[in-house]
Amino acid sequence: MKFSPLQKFFIRLLIVFLIQLTIKGFDRSFSGFFPLNERAAVFTVVFTSFWLFCWYIISYLNKRIYPGETRIQIGLNILYSLTIGLISNNIYMWGDATIYNNAHLWEEISFINPELTFGLSIIYMMIYMTNLYLKKSINYKEQELQFKELEKEKVLSQYMALKAQIEPHFLFNSLSVLSSIVHTDQNLASDFIIKLSKTLRYIIAQNQHTLVEMSTEMNIVEDYFFLIKTRFNDAVHLQIDLDEPTLKSTYIPPTALQTLIENAIKHNKLSKKQPLKITIGIEENYIIVSNNLNKKETGEENSTGLGLENIRQRYLLIAQENIHIKETKDTFSILLPILNHSNYERFDH
């Protein structure tokens, strides 16, 4: 459950108010939990304001200092609790002695005042550990839901990949090309069969995974594009501008690039005079798949747009990142956020 900043403020205010009530209840100089006098009111305002201020400061520090290291943060918060307890004790001691001339009440109490200092420290750590437990529980439940959603999306991904690339027209077109070359160029036909087999095997096998290494995806993209190139010859070109470190360190949902290549071919006219040029490159934090535009006439193309939507949903589930689409008069580009090994380990390791 997520709280707004205002809701968080009132929850913290209530907790701190209850803490100062508890202190007043056990402090005999206040004569009960609800003494109606100036000294009690000043104590409430000062104590509540100071602890609220410390709460916000420490929340900020916890987000900035070792945010993923629970043990280190617990150690740091023990130090914070002792510091806050000691400062609270001395503000109370100094204010009571100076403003209300109650120095005689503190004559036998040391600077540290262990009962109050450690008592406040324990209260602080109880609040911190309870808050930590609740956050962990909520994050765990959210992660469980996310994994379930991802499993559903993986099934949809398999369906979409098979529908987009193993659907009858893909196989019929491939077999048609194969039948036209099998008697005229046996070497080409042999290569075609091998690459078609590898492509189909990859689509089925790798869709069991959430992410694959970019180098693995690019190997099958080259095999897949060989099938496309054999069919369309010089009417389509593919340029890959990815260096070896990028191929080894970057991850991508399986068949995402094949889907984008198929999308470019499906939506554009292809001819030797005006070839379709597809480029796969990198820019800042994105893998970019772009192509020149020579759109088919309205009604000539048959597409539901499910391929792009499927890729968008997978990126949102895997990394809470969105893909971006840029279209100009001459080019169409899809920007895929770069995913790294930590994304891979989260789901597939």
Buried (B, 14 or more C-beta within 10 A) or exposed (E): EEEEEEEBBEEBBEBBBEBBBEBBBEBEEBEEEEBEEEBBEBBBEBBBEBBBEBBEEBEEBBEEEEEEEEEEBEEBBBEBBBBBBBBBBBBBBEBBBEEBEBEEBBEEEEEBBEEBBBBBBEBBBEBBEEEBEEEEEEEEEEEEEBBEEBEEBBEBBBEBBBBBBBEEEBEEEBEEBBEEBBEEEEEBBEBBEEBBEBBBEBBEEBBEBBBBBBBBBBBBBEBBBBBBBBBBEEBBBBEBEBEEEBBEBBBBBBBBBBBBBBBBBEBBBBEEEEBBBBBBBBEEEBBBBBBBBBEBEEEEEEEEEBBBEBBBBBBBBBBEBEBEEEEEEEEBBBBBBBBEBEBBEBBEE
